[in-house]
Amino acid sequence: EFEVPEPLRVAPEKGSTCSYPSPTVELGVQQFKWNGSKGQLRMLQHGQVHSSFDNAFAHCCAIIKISGGEFAEDILKLLNKPTEEVEEEKPSESHAESLKVKNSKPEVVEKAQTAEPAIESETADSEYQKKLDTLLQRVKDSKTPDEVNAVYRYTRTWSDKQMEPLLLATHKRLEELEKSKAQATEPPSLMVQIQNAPDLTTLDALEIDVAARDPQIQSRLMDFVKKRRFELENPTSTPLQEAEPDYLLGDGF
């Protein structure tokens, strides 16, 4: 039976080496440098952050025991090491408390790990990658901002590093949707309004707008005005020669 050591309740100093239980990795512990990120604060709130490897290891062993699981070979090896061997391997700068086990298991040494491998293991996990790919596709297929933001409900346990590619994808998709919405609500170009003018009164008003446009395009727009005026005044007659193709005018004319 294992006693779970008290986890940290207050954020440690920035740069401090911390540990948290992680049954899915070798030795059951991940270590990292405290920087106060959102993910680290979440772990602190959940009671997962320890100041020493030993305490995090004890926490991991308790999780496995409570879940009815079995200890992996690497964890058993560490648990069963003679005290003398443990002391020889223990780093001189380590002052972590020994693991408290009611069945008189020997104390466990803090094994140096760095934050970089921990981060790499987070993003290299196959289950994480599979879930990320699914969410990225969902973001790509989203038609509204609400659909885009809905993916975050599935990432509550992710670290900042794991969230990074999804944040970039959602930001990009939201920009695309905003741009699409703006284009859909833009009034039709002056050229299109002239071509679709329902009557001469409307066409006269549009002709006034033409006079306010750049002199370089006024003549082209006036060709469309003349063509539409002829069509409205002579609905059964042969239309005037086609004005210049629309593509020559570009957008916004």
C-alpha positions as CSV (number, residue, x, y, z in Angstrom):
1,E,0.0,0.0,0.0
2,F,1.3,3.4,-0.9
3,E,1.0,6.8,0.7
4,V,0.5,9.7,-1.7
5,P,2.8,12.5,-0.7
6,E,1.3,16.0,-0.4
7,P,1.6,17.7,-3.8
8,L,2.5,21.4,-4.2
9,R,-0.3,23.8,-3.5
10,V,1.5,27.0,-4.3
11,A,3.3,27.7,-7.5
12,P,7.1,27.2,-7.1
13,E,9.7,29.7,-8.2
14,K,10.2,30.1,-11.9
15,G,12.9,27.7,-13.2
16,S,12.4,25.2,-10.4
17,T,12.5,21.5,-11.4
18,C,9.2,19.9,-10.7
19,S,7.8,16.4,-11.3
20,Y,4.4,14.9,-12.0
21,P,3.1,11.3,-12.1
22,S,2.7,9.8,-15.6
23,P,2.0,6.1,-15.7
24,T,2.5,5.9,-19.4
25,V,6.2,6.8,-19.5
26,E,9.3,5.0,-18.3
27,L,9.7,5.1,-14.5
28,G,6.2,6.8,-14.3
29,V,7.4,10.3,-13.8
30,Q,7.8,13.4,-16.0
31,Q,10.1,16.3,-15.0
32,F,9.9,19.9,-16.2
33,K,11.1,23.4,-15.4
34,W,8.3,25.5,-13.9
35,N,7.4,28.5,-16.0
36,G,3.9,29.2,-14.9
37,S,2.2,28.2,-18.2
38,K,-1.5,27.6,-18.4
39,G,-0.9,23.8,-18.6
40,Q,1.4,23.8,-15.6
41,L,-1.1,25.9,-13.5
42,R,-3.8,23.4,-14.4
43,M,-1.6,20.5,-13.2
44,L,-0.9,22.4,-10.0
45,Q,-4.7,22.9,-9.5
46,H,-5.3,19.2,-10.0
47,G,-2.7,18.3,-7.4
48,Q,-0.3,16.7,-9.8
49,V,2.9,18.8,-9.2
50,H,5.6,17.6,-6.8
51,S,8.9,19.2,-5.8
52,S,10.7,15.9,-6.1
53,F,11.0,12.9,-8.3
54,D,10.4,10.5,-5.3
55,N,7.1,12.1,-4.4
56,A,5.8,12.0,-8.0
57,F,6.9,8.4,-8.3
58,A,5.0,7.5,-5.1
59,H,2.0,9.3,-6.5
60,C,2.3,7.3,-9.8
61,C,2.6,4.0,-7.9
62,A,-0.5,4.8,-5.9
63,I,-2.5,5.6,-9.1
64,I,-1.5,2.2,-10.6
65,K,-2.3,0.4,-7.4
66,I,-5.7,2.1,-7.0
67,S,-6.6,1.4,-10.6
68,G,-5.9,-2.3,-10.0
69,G,-3.0,-2.2,-12.5
70,E,0.4,-4.0,-12.4
71,F,3.8,-2.4,-12.1
72,A,5.8,-2.3,-15.3
73,E,9.3,-4.0,-15.3
74,D,11.2,-0.7,-15.1
75,I,9.1,0.5,-12.1
76,L,9.5,-2.9,-10.3
77,K,13.2,-2.7,-10.9
78,L,13.4,0.7,-9.3
79,L,11.2,-0.3,-6.4
80,N,13.3,-3.4,-5.7
81,K,16.8,-1.9,-5.9
82,P,18.9,-2.3,-2.7
83,T,19.3,0.8,-0.7
84,E,23.1,0.9,-1.3
85,E,22.7,1.0,-5.0
86,V,20.1,3.8,-4.7
87,E,22.4,5.9,-2.6
88,E,25.2,5.5,-5.1
89,E,23.1,6.7,-8.0
90,K,21.4,9.5,-6.1
91,P,22.6,13.0,-7.4
92,S,24.4,15.0,-4.8
93,E,22.2,18.0,-5.2
94,S,19.0,16.1,-4.6
95,H,17.4,16.6,-1.3
96,A,14.1,14.9,-2.1
97,E,12.3,12.9,0.5
98,S,12.4,9.1,0.2
99,L,9.4,7.2,-1.0
100,K,7.2,6.0,1.9
101,V,6.0,2.5,1.3
102,K,4.2,0.6,4.1
103,N,5.7,-2.7,3.0
104,S,9.2,-1.4,3.7
105,K,10.2,-0.9,0.1
106,P,13.6,0.9,-0.2
107,E,13.8,4.6,-1.0
108,V,13.8,5.7,-4.6
109,V,16.3,8.0,-6.2
110,E,15.5,11.0,-8.2
111,K,16.5,10.3,-11.8
112,A,17.5,13.3,-13.8
113,Q,15.2,14.2,-16.7
114,T,14.8,17.3,-18.7
115,A,11.8,19.3,-19.8
116,E,12.6,18.8,-23.5
117,P,12.0,15.0,-23.6
118,A,8.8,15.5,-21.6
119,I,7.5,17.9,-24.2
120,E,8.5,15.7,-27.0
121,S,6.8,12.7,-25.5
122,E,3.6,14.8,-25.2
123,T,3.5,15.6,-28.9
124,A,4.8,12.3,-30.1
125,D,2.1,10.2,-28.4
126,S,0.1,8.3,-31.0
127,E,-3.3,8.8,-29.3
128,Y,-2.6,12.6,-29.1
129,Q,-1.6,12.7,-32.8
130,K,-4.7,10.8,-33.9
131,K,-7.0,13.1,-31.9
132,L,-5.1,16.2,-33.2
133,D,-5.6,15.1,-36.8
134,T,-9.3,14.6,-36.2
135,L,-9.7,18.0,-34.6
136,L,-7.7,19.8,-37.3
137,Q,-10.0,18.2,-40.0
138,R,-13.0,19.3,-38.0
139,V,-11.7,22.9,-37.9
140,K,-11.1,22.8,-41.6
141,D,-14.6,21.7,-42.3
142,S,-16.3,24.1,-39.9
143,K,-18.7,26.6,-41.4
144,T,-19.2,28.9,-38.4
145,P,-17.0,30.4,-35.6
146,D,-19.0,28.3,-33.0
147,E,-18.1,25.1,-34.8
148,V,-14.5,26.1,-34.9
149,N,-14.4,27.0,-31.2
150,A,-16.3,23.8,-30.2
151,V,-13.1,21.7,-30.7
152,Y,-11.6,23.2,-27.5
153,R,-13.9,21.1,-25.4
154,Y,-11.9,18.0,-26.3
155,T,-8.5,19.6,-25.3
156,R,-9.0,20.4,-21.6
157,T,-6.1,18.2,-20.5
158,W,-3.7,19.2,-23.2
159,S,-0.5,21.2,-22.5
160,D,0.4,24.5,-24.1
161,K,2.8,22.6,-26.5
162,Q,0.1,20.2,-27.5
163,M,-2.4,23.0,-28.1
164,E,-0.1,25.0,-30.4
165,P,-1.0,23.4,-33.8
166,L,-4.7,23.5,-33.0
167,L,-4.6,27.1,-32.0
168,L,-2.9,28.1,-35.2
169,A,-5.5,26.1,-37.3
170,T,-8.5,27.7,-35.5
171,H,-7.0,31.2,-35.8
172,K,-6.5,30.7,-39.5
173,R,-10.0,29.2,-40.0
174,L,-11.7,32.0,-38.1
175,E,-9.9,34.6,-40.3
176,E,-11.1,32.8,-43.4
177,L,-14.7,32.7,-42.1
178,E,-14.6,36.4,-41.2
179,K,-13.3,37.3,-44.7
180,S,-15.9,35.1,-46.3
181,K,-18.7,36.8,-44.3
182,A,-17.4,40.3,-45.2
183,Q,-17.4,39.4,-48.9
184,A,-20.9,38.0,-48.7
185,T,-22.2,41.3,-47.2
186,E,-20.4,43.6,-49.5
187,P,-22.7,45.5,-51.9
188,P,-22.3,44.5,-55.6
189,S,-19.8,46.5,-57.7
190,L,-21.0,49.6,-59.6
191,M,-20.6,47.7,-62.9
192,V,-23.0,44.9,-61.7
193,Q,-25.5,47.5,-60.4
194,I,-25.5,49.2,-63.8
195,Q,-26.0,45.9,-65.6
196,N,-28.9,45.1,-63.4
197,A,-30.5,48.5,-63.1
198,P,-34.3,47.9,-63.1
199,D,-35.3,51.2,-64.5
200,L,-34.0,54.5,-66.0
201,T,-34.3,56.4,-62.7
202,T,-32.0,53.9,-61.0
203,L,-29.6,54.1,-64.0
204,D,-29.5,57.9,-63.8
205,A,-28.5,57.7,-60.2
206,L,-25.8,55.2,-61.0
207,E,-24.5,57.4,-63.8
208,I,-23.9,60.1,-61.2
209,D,-21.8,57.6,-59.2
210,V,-19.8,56.9,-62.3
211,A,-18.8,60.6,-62.5
212,A,-17.2,60.3,-59.1
213,R,-15.0,57.4,-60.1
214,D,-11.4,57.5,-61.3
215,P,-11.3,59.1,-64.8
216,Q,-9.4,56.1,-66.1
217,I,-12.4,53.8,-65.7
218,Q,-15.2,56.3,-66.2
219,S,-15.3,55.7,-70.0
220,R,-15.6,51.9,-69.5
221,L,-18.4,52.3,-66.9
222,M,-20.2,54.7,-69.2
223,D,-20.2,52.1,-72.0
224,F,-22.2,49.8,-69.6
225,V,-24.5,52.8,-68.8
226,K,-25.2,53.4,-72.5
227,K,-25.8,49.7,-73.1
228,R,-28.2,49.3,-70.2
229,R,-30.1,52.6,-71.1
230,F,-30.6,51.3,-74.6
231,E,-31.9,48.0,-73.2
232,L,-34.4,49.8,-70.9
233,E,-35.6,52.2,-73.6
234,N,-35.8,49.5,-76.3
235,P,-36.7,46.3,-74.5
236,T,-37.6,44.5,-77.8
237,S,-34.7,45.9,-79.9
238,T,-31.3,44.3,-80.6
239,P,-29.0,45.3,-77.8
240,L,-26.0,47.5,-78.4
241,Q,-22.6,45.9,-79.1
242,E,-21.3,44.3,-75.9
243,A,-19.2,46.5,-73.7
244,E,-15.8,45.5,-72.7
245,P,-15.6,42.1,-70.9
246,D,-16.2,42.3,-67.1
247,Y,-12.7,40.9,-66.3
248,L,-11.1,44.1,-67.8
249,L,-12.7,46.2,-65.1
250,G,-11.5,44.1,-62.2
251,D,-13.1,44.0,-58.8
252,G,-14.9,47.0,-57.1
253,F,-15.7,49.0,-60.3
